Amino acid sequence: MCILGFQKGTRLHLSLARNSRKIWVSGLGKRSVFKINNRDQLRGMALVSPTLIYAILLLAVPLAVIFLFSFWTQDYLTLDRSFTLKNYREAFSDPLYRTLLFRSLWVAGGVTVVTVVLAFPIAYFVSFHVTPKRKSLWLFLITIPFWTSYLIRVFLWKVILGYNGVLNSGLIGLGLVDEPLTFILYNANAVVITLAHAFAPFAILPIFVSLEKIDRSLIEAAQDLGESKYQTFRRVTLPLAVPGIVASCLIVFIPTIGDYVTPRLVGGPNGLMIANMIQVQFLKLNNAPLGATLAVLAMVSVTVIALVFIFLNRKYLRSRS
């Protein structure tokens, strides 16, 4: 890269030779030649291109196909490619689809709140109260749930929350309840509990990274100025940890709304979500266009909520700065 400075009023003429790395500059009384060294740019493009092609083929193209399908119709095995908004009208007019979408947003929001609230103390403890030599061990222990299959973990929660499961048997044995609790299985509560456990490591790690970046001298300075531990946490630690909290919220919220395995196994009729209806439309009713329409509406809803969340976070950070 080259930066040139010329006197005001000087007229320049630039010409770039085809298939060349040279620029001729005239207008300074003589013809000057500047070489362009784009070897690093070419090397960077060579490194990025495979990833970009991979992302386009496996992410952008399927999304484009889903979006295109939403404007078609299908009668069992016959696919009509005529442009129509029938699927969107049906999705907005049928109360079943609206109920499932709103329930999905509510469940995803509940899972996000529960997961982040429970993840923050763990991340805070590991970052501030565990010696540096043992932090890697604690992070290793946090990732242990990933050693088992996601499906097995869901079945384990089904056993724990069951009518005669571990939780109800323990509560009855301790004399805390007279009969098994029925509100913790086959409803939205069971979905929130199971998903909160499943996504806990995804929430803990970003918050931990954000807490690790906090300069400890800032905390010491706040305490030297007379701040209590609570005030130091509220006015120093928590604001500086906001980027990690925001990342955790997005990481948990976005995939949760598309989960269909957990609602099917532990949700029951009152715990089904929009992803279950999309699965039914694609695999059982052979109505791929309507399933694609529901998928597009779910993605749009998640995108709008995520953008609003990011906007509020940026506004908050600007107000503090």
C-alpha positions, 0 to 999 in steps of 0.5 A: 500500500502506498500513500502519495501527497501532491500539491493542490491543483496538480492534475494527475492521470492514472493508467493501469496496465491489463494483467499487470501490477504497475500503475503509471502516474503522469502530470508531475512533469515526468512519468512515474511507475508504482508497483502493486504488491497484491501477493498477500491479497491473493494469498488471503483470498486463497485461504478464504475462498474454500470456506466461503464456497463451503458456506455458500453451498451448505448455508446460503443455497439451502436457505434460498431453496427453502425461501423459494419453496415457500412460494410454491404449492404441493398436492401430495407428490405434485409440486406446483411451481407457480408463484403464490402467497397461499402458504403465507395466508394460511400460516397467518390465518390458522391459529394453530401455527400462530400458537406454535410460533408464539410458544416457541418464542416463549420457550426459547426466551425462557430457556435463554433466561434460565440458562444465562442466569444459572451459567453466570455464577459458574463462569464467575466462580471459575474466572475469579475464584479458581486458581489459573492452574485449575481453570482448564480442569474446570472447563474440561468438567463443564464440557463433559455433558458433550461426551454423551449423545444429546438424545441420551441426555433428553431420555435421562431427563425424561426419567428424572422428571417422570411421574415415578421418576427420580425427582418425584420419588425423592420428594415423596421419600423426603415427605415434601410432597404427598403425590407426584408433581405433574407440571414438570413433565410433558409440558413446556416446563419440561422442555425449558428444563431439558434445553437449559441443561443441554445448552448450559456449556454454550452459555458458560464459555462465552461468559467465562471468556468475557470475565477473563478479559476484565482487567483485575486492576479495575476491580482493585481500584474500585475497592480502593476508592471505597466501593463494596464488593456488591457495588464493584460487581454491579458497576465494574464487573457486570457491565464489562461482562455484557458482551459475553452475556449477549453472546450467550443469549444469542447462542442459546436463543437461536438454536433453541427455537428450532429444536424438535427432538426435546419437545417431542420426547418431553413436551407432550401435546402442550410442549410442541413447538413450531419445529415439530409442525415443520417436521410434520409438514415435510415428512408426514403430510408431504407439504414441503411448501407450507413447511418451508413457509413456517421455517421462513417465518421462524427464521424471520422472527428469530432474526428480528428479535436478535437484531433488536437485542443487538441494537439495545446492547449497542445502545447500552454500551454507547450510553455507558461510554 
